[in-house]
Each structure stands twice: as C-alpha cells, then as structure tokens.
Amino acid sequence: MDKAQSWLDKTLRYRFIDDDLLAQALTHRSATGKNNERLEFLGDAVLDFVISDAVFRRRPDADEGDLSKLRASLVKDTSLAELAADLGIGEHLILGSGERKTGGHRRESILADALEAIFGAVFLDSGYEAAVEIIERVFKDRLEELPDADELRDAKTRLQEWLQARKLQLPDYELSSVTGKAHEQRFAVTCTVIELSQTTDGESTTRRDAEQQAARRMLRILSGESK
C-alpha cells in the first residue's frame, strides 16, 4: 500500500492512520479479501450529506427541487467516475483477474464506488471533519462552477419545449454507430432538426446519454451560443 498511500498523499494530501482501510477501499469485490462495498455504502451517505450542505450554502435562494437537482448532478456515478479517473484511482484498484483482463480499472461503476469507499474510509480513519475536507477538495472546481438549476433539466425535454414553442417539428434522433466490446460499448447518436437544417452529434457509454449530449449541443446552437 506504500504506492497507493504516496499517491493519495500527493493528490488529496491525506495519509491514512490505518493502512488497512485504504487497502479495503481500493479492493473490488472480484478480488480476495475484504472488499470496498461496506465502505462505499458509508461513503455514499457521508458524500450526500457533505454535498447537500455545500450546495445549500452556495445557493441560498434555491428551492428544494433545485437543490436536489444540483446535488444529483454532482454525486451521480458519471460525475464520480470522472473525478476518480482524474485522480488516477484506477491505477491503484485491487481487482480480480477477470476484472483486470476486461478493463475494470476504467469501468465507470467501479471507479465511482471506489471514490465513495475512500470517502467512507477517511471518515472512519479520521472523522467527519477530515471527510468534509477531502470531499470539498475533490469537488472544489465543480462546486465553484455550479450551473443554474435550469441547465440541469433534461436536455431532450428542453429542446422539445423550445421547438414546440416555435411550432417546429420535434427533433429526430438516430443511432449512427455502436463501438467497443459488450462491457464497454460507445454509442454515437445524431440529433437533427430538419426544418432548421441543423444536426449535432453525441457519444457516450449509453444511448440515452448520447442523445442527451446531442440535444445539449443542439440547444447551444439554437440559442446562439455556438455555431
């Protein structure tokens, strides 16, 4: 665990008192020994509370619905996996041979769970204040750049409403390609507004997310934010 400890000390400026907690936080259930599922359960709860408090303080005029949307945008698996990848957690995961061979260190759910497990492990190792400090350090940029709650509304719904308000036909979404192996597929989608002769692309690990991405890009074009 010396390598993982040095990595954590460098990236998050935290050193575990109990090295076993760090090892457990990085151990996926596919490997032997104590895995990180219990720590992930605890870390998920701590994370929800810390982010709820942070969003509550940063958006004093937001109502309960908007606060929930903002929190959800920060703690969803996609966001957690991106943060975990940026931190380099994948390089230190302890995986079973099957998961290693199939690229488990890059899998979104595994990365997200490991990050939450680390939060839970820090909470057990040094208490609540230490966990708050680590979480706010990880989420610093995203908390400073919180979007308006309206921007978090479903992009496909917002695009539909925009077009309907102008009595235009609804957009057409077409799956253009699916690449990669079954466990790590990438979906490419096009969104077309025929009457305006506009087409945008979206790509993600699910078709739904790819469509949302294409819809967001279409909204930017139609609102004049990009060409």
C-alpha positions in Angstrom: 0.0 0.0 0.0 3.0 2.3 0.1 2.5 3.3 -3.6 -1.2 4.0 -3.1 -0.5 5.9 0.1 2.0 8.1 -1.6 -0.5 8.7 -4.4 -3.2 9.7 -2.0 -0.8 11.9 -0.1 0.1 13.7 -3.3 -3.3 14.0 -4.9 -5.5 14.6 -1.8 -3.0 15.5 0.8 -4.3 12.8 3.1 -2.3 10.0 4.8 -4.2 7.1 6.4 -3.6 6.2 10.0 -4.9 2.7 9.3 -3.4 1.4 6.0 -5.9 -1.5 6.0 -8.8 1.0 5.5 -7.1 2.3 2.3 -6.5 -1.2 1.0 -10.1 -2.2 1.7 -11.4 1.0 0.0 -9.4 0.1 -3.2 -10.4 -3.6 -3.2 -13.2 -4.6 -5.6 -15.5 -7.5 -4.8 -13.9 -9.5 -7.6 -10.6 -9.7 -5.6 -9.9 -11.8 -2.5 -10.0 -10.2 1.0 -12.2 -7.5 2.4 -13.8 -5.5 -0.4 -15.0 -1.9 -0.5 -18.8 -2.4 -0.6 -19.4 -1.6 3.1 -17.1 1.5 2.9 -18.8 2.5 -0.3 -22.2 2.4 1.5 -20.8 4.6 4.2 -19.0 7.0 1.9 -22.2 7.4 -0.2 -24.1 8.6 2.9 -21.3 10.9 4.0 -20.9 12.3 0.5 -24.6 13.0 0.2 -24.6 15.0 3.4 -21.5 17.0 2.7 -22.6 17.9 -0.9 -26.1 18.7 0.4 -24.6 21.1 2.9 -22.2 22.6 0.3 -25.0 23.2 -2.3 -27.3 24.6 0.4 -24.8 27.2 1.4 -23.8 28.1 -2.1 -27.4 28.5 -3.4 -29.2 30.4 -0.6 -32.2 31.2 -2.8 -32.7 27.8 -4.4 -35.8 25.8 -3.5 -35.8 22.1 -2.5 -36.3 20.8 -6.0 -33.4 22.8 -7.5 -31.1 21.8 -4.6 -31.9 18.2 -5.3 -31.0 18.6 -9.0 -27.8 20.3 -8.2 -26.8 17.6 -5.7 -27.8 14.8 -8.1 -25.6 16.3 -10.8 -22.6 16.2 -8.5 -22.9 12.8 -6.9 -24.2 10.7 -9.9 -22.0 7.8 -11.0 -20.8 9.6 -14.2 -19.5 12.6 -12.2 -17.9 10.4 -9.6 -16.2 8.2 -12.2 -14.8 11.3 -14.0 -13.4 12.6 -10.7 -12.0 9.2 -9.8 -10.3 8.9 -13.2 -8.8 12.4 -12.9 -7.4 11.5 -9.6 -5.9 8.3 -11.0 -7.7 5.9 -8.7 -7.9 3.2 -11.5 -4.2 2.6 -11.3 -4.4 1.6 -7.6 -7.5 -0.6 -7.7 -7.2 -4.1 -6.4 -9.2 -6.3 -8.9 -9.8 -9.9 -9.5 -8.0 -11.4 -12.6 -11.3 -11.3 -14.6 -11.9 -7.7 -14.0 -8.3 -6.8 -14.7 -8.5 -8.5 -18.1 -11.7 -6.8 -19.1 -10.6 -3.3 -18.1 -12.3 -3.0 -14.7 -9.9 -0.2 -13.7 -11.7 2.0 -16.3 -15.3 0.9 -15.6 -17.5 3.8 -14.5 -19.3 2.0 -11.7 -16.1 0.6 -10.2 -14.4 3.9 -10.2 -17.4 5.7 -8.7 -17.7 3.1 -5.9 -14.0 3.2 -5.1 -14.1 7.0 -4.7 -17.1 6.8 -2.3 -15.3 4.0 -0.5 -12.3 6.2 0.0 -14.6 8.9 1.5 -16.0 6.3 3.9 -12.6 5.1 4.8 -11.4 8.6 5.6 -14.5 9.1 7.8 -13.7 6.0 9.8 -9.9 6.8 9.9 -10.1 10.5 11.0 -13.7 11.5 11.5 -16.3 13.7 9.9 -14.2 16.9 9.5 -11.5 15.1 7.7 -14.0 13.6 5.3 -15.5 17.0 4.6 -12.1 18.4 3.8 -11.3 15.6 1.4 -14.7 15.7 -0.3 -14.6 19.5 -0.7 -11.1 19.2 -2.1 -12.2 16.7 -4.7 -15.3 18.7 -5.7 -13.7 22.1 -5.4 -13.9 23.1 -9.1 -17.4 21.7 -9.6 -18.7 23.4 -6.5 -17.2 26.7 -7.7 -18.8 26.3 -11.1 -22.3 25.2 -10.1 -24.6 25.6 -13.1 -28.0 27.2 -12.9 -30.7 24.7 -11.9 -32.5 25.3 -15.2 -29.4 23.9 -17.1 -29.8 20.6 -15.3 -33.2 19.9 -16.7 -33.4 17.1 -19.1 -31.8 18.4 -22.4 -34.1 16.4 -24.7 -37.2 17.9 -22.9 -35.8 21.4 -23.1 -35.1 21.0 -26.8 -38.6 19.7 -27.4 -40.1 22.6 -25.5 -38.0 25.1 -27.4 -39.2 23.7 -30.7 -42.8 23.3 -29.7 -42.9 27.0 -28.6 -41.9 27.9 -32.1 -44.3 25.4 -33.8 -41.4 23.4 -35.2 -41.2 19.7 -35.7 -39.6 17.6 -33.0 -36.0 16.5 -33.4 -35.0 13.2 -34.9 -32.5 11.0 -33.0 -30.7 8.4 -35.0 -28.1 5.8 -33.7 -25.2 6.2 -36.0 -22.8 3.6 -34.5 -22.0 1.3 -31.6 -18.4 0.5 -31.0 -16.4 -1.5 -28.4 -16.9 -4.8 -26.7 -20.2 -5.6 -24.9 -18.9 -4.4 -21.5 -17.5 -1.1 -22.7 -19.6 0.0 -25.7 -19.8 3.5 -27.0 -22.9 4.8 -28.6 -22.9 7.6 -31.3 -26.1 9.4 -32.0 -27.1 12.3 -34.3 -29.9 14.8 -33.5 -31.5 16.5 -36.4 -33.9 19.4 -36.6 -35.0 19.1 -40.2 -36.8 22.5 -40.6 -33.7 24.3 -39.4 -31.2 22.2 -41.2 -29.2 21.6 -38.1 -27.5 18.3 -37.0 -25.5 17.6 -33.9 -23.7 14.5 -32.6 -23.4 12.9 -29.2 -21.4 10.0 -27.9 -21.4 8.2 -24.6 -21.5 4.8 -22.9 -25.3 4.6 -23.2 -27.6 5.6 -26.0 -29.7 7.8 -23.6 -26.7 9.8 -22.5 -25.5 10.2 -26.1 -28.9 11.6 -27.1 -28.8 14.0 -24.1 -25.4 15.2 -25.2 -26.6 15.7 -28.8 -29.7 17.6 -27.5 -27.5 19.9 -25.3 -25.3 20.7 -28.3 -28.4 21.4 -30.4 -29.7 23.8 -27.7 -26.4 25.7 -27.7 -26.6 26.2 -31.5 -30.2 27.2 -31.5 -29.7 29.7 -28.6 -26.7 31.2 -30.5 -24.0 30.1 -28.0 -22.1 28.2 -30.7 -22.1 27.7 -34.5 
